[in-house]
Amino acid sequence: MTLNELFKNTNYNDALFSKEACRVIEDAIFFKNIKGKDIPYITCISRKKEVKLTPEEAVRQLYLYKLIHDYHYPESRIELEAPIHFGREIRRADIIITDKDRPMVPYIIVELKKPKLANGKAQLKSYCNATGAPIGVWTNGGQVSYYNRKNPNLFEAISDIPKATQKLSDIVDEHRDYAWLVAHDKISHEKRSLRSLIKEMEDEVLASAGVDSFEEIFKLIFSKLYDELICANDASTYLKFRNNGNTDFELKEKIQSLFDDAKKRWEGVFADESKILLSPSHLAVCVSTLQDIKLFNNNLDVVDDAFEYLMSKAQKGEKGQYFTPRYVIDMCVKMMNPSDTDKIIDTACGSSGFTVHSIFKVWKDIRRKKGLPEGEGFTAAQRISGETDFVRNNVFAIDFDEKTVRVARTLNLIAGDGQTNVLHLNTLDYSRWGEITKQKAWKDTYYEGFEKLEKMQMKGVNDYSQFQFDLVMANPPFAGDIKENAIISRYELGKNSAGKWQNKVGRDVLFIERNLNFLRPGGRMAIVLPQGRFSNSSDKVIREFIAERCRILAVVGLHGNVFKPHTNTKTSVLFVQKWDEKLCPKRNDYPIFFATMQKPGKDNSGRKIYLKEPETGENALDKHGHLIVDHDLYQLSYKKQDGTIITLESGIAEAFAEFAKKEGLSFFQ
């Protein structure tokens, strides 16, 4: 029997353990026939007796092997199923390592019975508090968390447990560089998510801290991104965003100083006078929790997933705004095929996914033209001038929500090396831009980017109604109607089929017209819309409006689970190109590309569904060690354990590219 077979359809696995450890355990498996069934057994490494091999027991045997052979703990210090007293109740700890000098006193407690972290950590804390053990470990074989018990209510994450020859202070006090962080990143190695770590911090620390969770976590992420950037480009420096032996007050001074330096590097996200408001003890826990996560993780999912969680809790769901999944964004980018000469804007940018992923795509094109390696997307590596010039001069984004603008600015500031054109404005209410842009606080932050946007206006137009962009991509908020006559009266789609102004109009409907007005002739648009806009008889006037002004290139129906758990609204992505004598000559009859997403990417609860390796049934990983959402929007590939890259069948984006080339579409020639 293999361990993969044993762990199938359970919450346990062997991803954390060496091939040697797995081989030793598998070689030791034997079967007993009990009541006509062959039951797997193993001789316990520690107890030296035959025990039934359940998934939990297999992880315990693997961890025992690791403790003995990797950490070099003698078997004399290891106890299994040791009793822990809770008044009259007795529970049994999975593994206890006793103190070197006090053989009756627990030093490290390992919890395996609860294969989900939330349950496991609660059990582990109760064991550590009951025994006074200073170190706790939870693992299910695929994930692992290490904690230092500071007091009954305060458990700080640590990077590892000490080896038999080390002290806890050796682990806590050690200086780490960026290479160490890359090698030990929890995201890649332990399959932890930043979202889960933040939720853990919220449950245990932030709920009682009396602060705005979004603001304080944003400050920490902002500071940590800066720390990683500095250390990635100077191998002689050590990471400062670490809780390594400082007092809580010393640590707060260090992190505040890091935050201040980050504000100077990336201006216009936080006020100059802003401070970290977490208490020193609360901050110590948060830093310990985040310090072993590498935020520069190439595909932005790490950071984006965390902000989606924070923002959805704070406000976004109420406004009908939802972060667009990165795989939907990537499909749109592949189908719209942005180039280094395109002027690009997202008019409802959220965390700026459409623009940032367009940047990633164009960067690779720029590097290929120069004969350089393609490089990665969201990376701390230094950028060449052509890459930063593209971000500063060609890429724009707008959103009316101040918090999302700050997230978007952070990501674009990093990409543009300190400059960005992400603006805090109401896209639809452009008649008021003039008065907003005169406000001093707004000008101090946004005016440099706004001046560039003004230059993109259509010649002879100075009221911000018409622009000359090559590409607009957006997922506008589609919950709630616009009811202000001052806004509605500026849009043709503000009228009904009889030509009379309406009292209210769907927000997404006005975004269709507004986005088209951002495009020059021949410009193209990708926009996420409610499915009803494509089929409702009452929306016929909208479809006629679009068809009169554009060639409809494609409609891609997204699965109903894509925007769960925030909304059940069924959506599609509309792709169009404005009529133009040269780039897109007007025709009355032409083919349209239609496709429907078959793989949902998420389950009915909104949890992501991950791609499995067909050979093993295990979660497939990309070349960076990240989980891969299982979808058919574009071609997926994964990396096998031997390093081989396996490419799967083409998806919707590749099929559209073939269609576009066959049709001679201007942006695919």
Salt bridges, closest charged atoms under 4 A:
GLU20 OE2 - ARG23 NH2 2.85
ASP27 OD2 - ARG23 NH1 2.98
GLU50 OE1 - LYS32 NZ 2.73
GLU57 OE2 - ARG47 NH2 3.06
GLU57 OE1 - ARG60 NH2 2.79
ASP70 OD2 - LYS66 NZ 3.80
GLU75 OE1 - LYS48 NZ 3.31
GLU81 OE2 - ARG60 NH1 2.87
GLU81 OE1 - LYS113 NZ 3.89
GLU89 OE2 - ARG91 NE 3.05
ASP94 OD1 - LYS113 NZ 2.78
ASP99 OD2 - ARG102 NH2 3.62
GLU156 OE2 - LYS150 NZ 3.38
GLU174 OE1 - ARG176 NH1 3.17
GLU200 OE2 - LYS121 NZ 2.77
GLU200 OE1 - ARG192 NH2 3.01
GLU202 OE1 - LYS313 NZ 3.17
ASP203 OD2 - LYS199 NZ 3.52
GLU204 OE1 - LYS121 NZ 2.84
GLU204 OE1 - LYS125 NZ 3.86
ASP212 OD2 - LYS403 NZ 3.54
GLU215 OE2 - ARG406 NH1 2.76
GLU216 OE2 - LYS219 NZ 2.82
GLU228 OE2 - LYS224 NZ 2.70
ASP260 OD1 - LYS263 NZ 3.21
ASP292 OD1 - ARG242 NH2 2.87
ASP304 OD1 - ARG326 NH2 2.84
ASP305 OD1 - ARG195 NH2 3.18
ASP305 OD1 - LYS608 NZ 3.93
GLU308 OE1 - ARG195 NH2 3.46
GLU308 OE2 - HIS566 NE2 3.08
ASP330 OD1 - HIS357 ND1 2.60
ASP340 OD2 - LYS369 NZ 3.03
ASP342 OD2 - ARG524 NH2 2.67
ASP365 OD2 - LYS361 NZ 2.65
ASP365 OD1 - ARG368 NH2 2.33
GLU374 OE2 - ARG368 NH1 2.42
GLU376 OE2 - LYS623 NZ 3.61
GLU376 OE1 - HIS624 NE2 3.26
GLU387 OE1 - ARG367 NH1 3.50
GLU387 OE2 - ARG383 NH1 2.92
ASP401 OD2 - LYS319 NZ 3.14
GLU402 OE2 - ARG406 NE 3.65
ASP417 OD1 - ARG265 NH2 3.30
ASP417 OD2 - ARG392 NH2 3.97
ASP429 OD2 - ARG432 NH1 2.91
ASP444 OD2 - LYS440 NZ 2.88
ASP470 OD1 - ARG520 NE 2.47
GLU484 OE1 - ARG432 NH2 3.45
GLU492 OE2 - LYS495 NZ 3.90
ASP508 OD2 - ARG533 NE 2.74
ASP539 OD2 - ARG533 NH1 3.24
GLU544 OE2 - LYS540 NZ 3.81
GLU548 OE2 - LYS586 NZ 3.06
ASP603 OD2 - ARG607 NE 3.29
GLU615 OE2 - LYS640 NZ 3.82
ASP622 OD2 - HIS626 ND1 3.68
ASP630 OD1 - LYS599 NZ 3.46
GLU663 OE1 - ARG551 NH2 2.94
GLU663 OE1 - ARG587 NH1 3.92
